[in-house]
């Protein structure tokens, strides 16, 4: 199967998956069970999931790698939407991402399993220690409880060597968000909250697709 045909297949699958994700995004973490997504949310999630599926097929020549990459993208999409709306990263989303990262390492051998374990440990420890230091110095929370687990999951996918790239991409995404708000005239202060999950999700996706920066 050519990459173009496979891109259509995974893109079509993404349309279906996106519809499911749109509904799930309303029930996690504090939504109403059985809530139905509106047409805008449904269209956004379906098109985004389709684009991620097609991108995965075009970027990964091996079908198994493409399917796992699409799975990564769909998981990150849901995580980004929920954290962006609720400032929350439920374990029900981050822990499965950690598990699929280990599965990808075992099946694809693109990241040795030991590297995936080391990446998960380093990702969690790094952000947890940063959050702890910030809390001690400033007397308030700087990161959510789910952010270290999300970076641990990212480390399982990209290995310990990819973690600096994840954080660089995430920082660039965060700065771009701040710059966009300032450009449109939205006032900001040092105490404003900003969800870091979408930034980390972008960093994990780009590092997985493009590889660690500089390597």
Kinemage of the C-alpha trace (Angstrom):
@kinemage 1
@onewidth
@group {chain A} dominant
@subgroup {mainchain}
@vectorlist {calphas} color= white
{ca unk a 1} P 0.000 0.000 0.000
{ca unk a 2} L 1.451 3.364 -1.016
{ca unk a 3} L 1.884 6.116 1.540
{ca unk a 4} L -0.732 8.273 -0.214
{ca unk a 5} L -3.388 5.560 -0.040
{ca unk a 6} L -2.476 4.755 3.543
{ca unk a 7} L -2.731 8.465 4.375
{ca unk a 8} L -6.295 8.438 3.049
{ca unk a 9} L -7.062 5.338 5.124
{ca unk a 10} L -5.636 6.747 8.353
{ca unk a 11} L -7.143 10.137 7.604
{ca unk a 12} L -10.552 8.530 7.193
{ca unk a 13} L -10.053 6.607 10.417
{ca unk a 14} L -9.175 9.913 12.048
{ca unk a 15} L -12.550 11.355 11.083
{ca unk a 16} L -14.251 8.570 13.023
{ca unk a 17} L -11.822 8.747 15.932
{ca unk a 18} L -12.219 12.517 16.091
{ca unk a 19} L -15.955 12.156 16.546
{ca unk a 20} L -15.347 9.788 19.448
{ca unk a 21} L -12.755 12.134 20.971
{ca unk a 22} L -15.174 15.052 20.713
{ca unk a 23} L -17.660 13.173 22.886
{ca unk a 24} L -14.977 11.996 25.337
{ca unk a 25} L -13.671 15.546 25.692
{ca unk a 26} L -17.033 16.530 27.162
{ca unk a 27} L -17.032 13.781 29.783
{ca unk a 28} L -13.469 14.214 31.083
{ca unk a 29} L -12.547 15.394 33.588
{ca unk a 30} L -15.632 17.217 34.888
{ca unk a 31} L -18.110 16.926 32.063
{ca unk a 32} L -21.570 15.446 31.892
{ca unk a 33} L -21.900 11.799 30.942
{ca unk a 34} L -23.791 11.400 27.700
{ca unk a 35} L -23.247 15.003 26.594
{ca unk a 36} L -23.261 15.521 22.839
{ca unk a 37} L -20.620 17.691 21.166
{ca unk a 38} L -21.729 20.703 19.154
{ca unk a 39} L -21.013 20.917 15.421
{ca unk a 40} L -17.964 23.163 15.857
{ca unk a 41} L -16.299 20.871 18.372
{ca unk a 42} L -17.192 17.821 16.313
{ca unk a 43} L -15.796 19.347 13.124
{ca unk a 44} L -12.613 20.545 14.821
{ca unk a 45} L -11.843 17.226 16.501
{ca unk a 46} L -12.672 15.192 13.396
{ca unk a 47} L -10.565 17.328 11.061
{ca unk a 48} L -7.670 17.535 13.520
{ca unk a 49} L -7.669 13.766 14.061
{ca unk a 50} L -7.876 13.187 10.296
{ca unk a 51} L -4.921 15.523 9.702
{ca unk a 52} L -2.859 13.760 12.375
{ca unk a 53} L -3.681 10.368 10.893
{ca unk a 54} L -2.702 11.455 7.388
{ca unk a 55} L 0.486 13.092 8.690
{ca unk a 56} L 1.409 9.874 10.507
{ca unk a 57} L 0.993 7.813 7.331
{ca unk a 58} L 3.036 10.213 5.202
{ca unk a 59} L 5.833 10.585 7.758
{ca unk a 60} L 6.183 6.921 8.740
{ca unk a 61} L 6.880 4.513 5.863
{ca unk a 62} L 6.274 1.378 7.950
{ca unk a 63} L 2.516 0.710 8.409
{ca unk a 64} L 2.855 -0.356 12.057
{ca unk a 65} L 4.850 2.775 12.843
{ca unk a 66} L 2.238 4.899 11.076
{ca unk a 67} L -0.623 3.353 13.057
{ca unk a 68} L 1.193 3.813 16.362
{ca unk a 69} L 2.077 7.379 15.400
{ca unk a 70} L -1.557 8.128 14.608
{ca unk a 71} L -2.502 6.661 17.984
{ca unk a 72} L 0.019 8.993 19.600
{ca unk a 73} L -1.417 11.985 17.773
{ca unk a 74} L -5.005 11.151 18.710
{ca unk a 75} L -4.085 10.706 22.369
{ca unk a 76} L -2.192 14.007 22.403
{ca unk a 77} L -5.085 15.787 20.715
{ca unk a 78} L -7.509 14.751 23.445
{ca unk a 79} L -5.008 15.619 26.164
{ca unk a 80} L -4.396 19.073 24.683
{ca unk a 81} L -8.100 19.867 24.364
{ca unk a 82} L -8.984 18.756 27.889
{ca unk a 83} L -6.067 20.540 29.537
{ca unk a 84} L -6.710 23.643 27.461
{ca unk a 85} L -10.314 23.780 28.625
{ca unk a 86} L -10.080 22.509 32.199
{ca unk a 87} L -6.435 23.007 33.282
{ca unk a 88} L -6.433 19.323 34.138
{ca unk a 89} L -4.547 16.258 32.939
{ca unk a 90} L -6.436 13.181 34.174
{ca unk a 91} L -4.457 10.012 34.863
{ca unk a 92} L -7.005 8.265 32.652
{ca unk a 93} L -5.332 10.000 29.690
{ca unk a 94} L -1.676 10.365 30.671
{ca unk a 95} L -1.119 6.830 31.962
{ca unk a 96} L -2.400 5.147 28.766
{ca unk a 97} L -0.080 7.456 26.803
{ca unk a 98} L 2.774 6.210 28.976
{ca unk a 99} L 1.747 2.608 28.280
{ca unk a 100} L 1.498 3.083 24.513
{ca unk a 101} L 4.933 4.714 24.545
{ca unk a 102} L 6.401 1.591 26.084
{ca unk a 103} L 4.479 -0.533 23.590
{ca unk a 104} L 5.821 1.502 20.666
{ca unk a 105} L 9.368 1.142 21.960
{ca unk a 106} L 8.967 -2.621 22.258
{ca unk a 107} L 7.313 -3.103 18.860
{ca unk a 108} L 9.272 -0.671 16.714
{ca unk a 109} L 12.687 -0.774 18.360
{ca unk a 110} L 12.996 2.887 17.363
{ca unk a 111} L 13.542 3.655 21.017
{ca unk a 112} L 15.124 0.886 23.065
{ca unk a 113} L 12.877 -0.216 25.893
{ca unk a 114} L 15.491 0.762 28.458
{ca unk a 115} L 15.727 4.214 26.856
{ca unk a 116} L 11.952 4.524 27.070
{ca unk a 117} L 12.005 3.619 30.761
{ca unk a 118} L 14.849 6.063 31.372
{ca unk a 119} L 12.993 8.745 29.432
{ca unk a 120} L 9.834 8.225 31.460
{ca unk a 121} L 11.738 8.377 34.742
{ca unk a 122} L 13.739 11.443 33.729
{ca unk a 123} L 10.684 13.235 32.377
{ca unk a 124} L 8.690 12.725 35.540
{ca unk a 125} L 11.549 13.544 37.905
{ca unk a 126} L 12.583 16.658 35.998
{ca unk a 127} L 9.188 18.362 36.003
{ca unk a 128} L 8.285 17.151 39.487
{ca unk a 129} L 11.463 18.656 40.922
{ca unk a 130} L 10.866 21.884 38.985
{ca unk a 131} L 7.319 22.122 40.329
{ca unk a 132} L 8.553 21.380 43.857
{ca unk a 133} L 11.241 24.064 43.678
{ca unk a 134} L 8.795 26.623 42.287
{ca unk a 135} L 6.283 25.863 45.033
{ca unk a 136} L 8.931 26.265 47.736
{ca unk a 137} L 10.311 29.506 46.291
{ca unk a 138} L 7.085 31.221 45.253
{ca unk a 139} L 4.614 29.699 47.688
{ca unk a 140} L 2.134 28.691 44.964
{ca unk a 141} L 1.729 26.055 42.292
{ca unk a 142} L 3.562 26.583 39.015
{ca unk a 143} L 2.700 23.317 37.271
{ca unk a 144} L -0.255 20.982 37.441
{ca unk a 145} L 0.025 17.528 38.982
{ca unk a 146} L -0.478 15.915 35.587
{ca unk a 147} L 2.343 17.721 33.772
{ca unk a 148} L 5.168 15.506 35.160
{ca unk a 149} L 3.200 12.393 34.187
{ca unk a 150} L 2.620 13.773 30.695
{ca unk a 151} L 6.334 14.449 30.241
{ca unk a 152} L 7.044 10.955 31.584
{ca unk a 153} L 4.745 9.593 28.880
{ca unk a 154} L 6.556 11.735 26.325
{ca unk a 155} L 9.861 10.339 27.548
{ca unk a 156} L 8.548 6.818 27.018
{ca unk a 157} L 7.814 7.715 23.398
{ca unk a 158} L 10.926 9.718 22.466
{ca unk a 159} L 13.443 8.318 24.971
{ca unk a 160} L 15.548 10.307 27.392
{ca unk a 161} L 17.554 11.857 24.565
{ca unk a 162} L 14.416 13.449 23.124
{ca unk a 163} L 13.297 15.165 26.339
{ca unk a 164} L 15.286 18.405 25.805
{ca unk a 165} L 13.677 18.757 22.372
{ca unk a 166} L 10.214 18.203 23.839
{ca unk a 167} L 10.809 20.990 26.346
{ca unk a 168} L 12.254 23.320 23.704
{ca unk a 169} L 9.258 22.824 21.420
{ca unk a 170} L 6.903 23.197 24.388
{ca unk a 171} L 8.597 26.417 25.485
{ca unk a 172} L 8.388 27.802 21.952
{ca unk a 173} L 4.685 26.935 21.829
{ca unk a 174} L 4.087 28.606 25.180
{ca unk a 175} L 5.947 31.762 24.166
{ca unk a 176} L 4.025 31.856 20.888
{ca unk a 177} L 0.755 31.672 22.815
{ca unk a 178} L 1.808 34.551 25.075
{ca unk a 179} L 2.973 36.604 22.083
{ca unk a 180} L -0.331 36.009 20.291
{ca unk a 181} L -2.296 37.200 23.311
{ca unk a 182} L -0.171 40.327 23.556
{ca unk a 183} L -0.553 41.043 19.840
{ca unk a 184} L -4.333 40.996 20.083
{ca unk a 185} L -4.203 43.257 23.112
{ca unk a 186} L -5.157 40.745 25.795
{ca unk a 187} L -3.760 41.916 29.151
{ca unk a 188} L -1.568 39.417 30.996
{ca unk a 189} L 0.018 39.275 34.415
{ca unk a 190} L 2.519 37.037 36.171
{ca unk a 191} L -0.315 35.298 38.000
{ca unk a 192} L -2.291 34.363 34.890
{ca unk a 193} L -2.754 30.620 34.385
{ca unk a 194} L -1.731 28.979 31.136
{ca unk a 195} L -2.224 25.293 30.388
{ca unk a 196} L 1.138 23.670 29.718
{ca unk a 197} L -0.334 20.363 28.556
{ca unk a 198} L -1.046 21.518 24.974
{ca unk a 199} L 2.513 22.837 24.741
{ca unk a 200} L 3.967 19.548 25.959
{ca unk a 201} L 1.686 17.656 23.582
{ca unk a 202} L 3.016 19.680 20.652
{ca unk a 203} L 6.584 19.091 21.816
{ca unk a 204} L 6.091 15.327 22.097
{ca unk a 205} L 4.459 15.101 18.671
{ca unk a 206} L 7.103 17.168 16.865
{ca unk a 207} L 9.991 15.393 18.564
{ca unk a 208} L 8.538 11.984 17.671
{ca unk a 209} L 7.968 13.010 14.067
{ca unk a 210} L 11.138 15.064 13.460
{ca unk a 211} L 13.536 13.494 15.920
{ca unk a 212} L 15.580 15.207 18.638
{ca unk a 213} L 16.810 18.639 17.629
{ca unk a 214} L 20.413 18.698 16.504
{ca unk a 215} L 20.616 14.940 15.904
